[in-house]
Amino acid sequence: PRLEDETHIMTTGSGRPLMECVRIAQVELVKWLINDYGFEKWEAFQVISQASTMRIGNVVDPNYTVVAKFPRKYLTG
């Protein structure tokens, strides 16, 4: 899923193991930057490595959840 608030755009990854959730959330964030904001693929990977944050939302249920957040202040579209 994609989430938005006043300051960030966010994607989530759920499943197992935890690193798969990280991968899903990051890849979906890259896709969003490419498709909706005009970033080139490697540019998107570079900028999320410098400006994004991640939060672990769940490690109790059978599936884990990670949220990747990117600041809106770096978006132009």
Phi, psi and omega in degrees: 000153174254138179230153178218147167221192185297331189248342186218155162255147187218147173231159180235154172228131179231145179150207177213146354285178184302320181295332175293323176296319177299313181300313181300311182298317181291315180296319179294325176294318177299314179302319180297314179297322179290307188286324186255341186237004171078014177289148168282156185306305185288332175295318179296315177300317181296313184290325178289332177291338181258329190241349183270163174230162176228149175230140174272120185265338186198129171224017184261315181287173178305327177256146174267159178224134176235139176246126175258131185239137176233130183293132178297334184298345178261007181258146179245342187270000000 
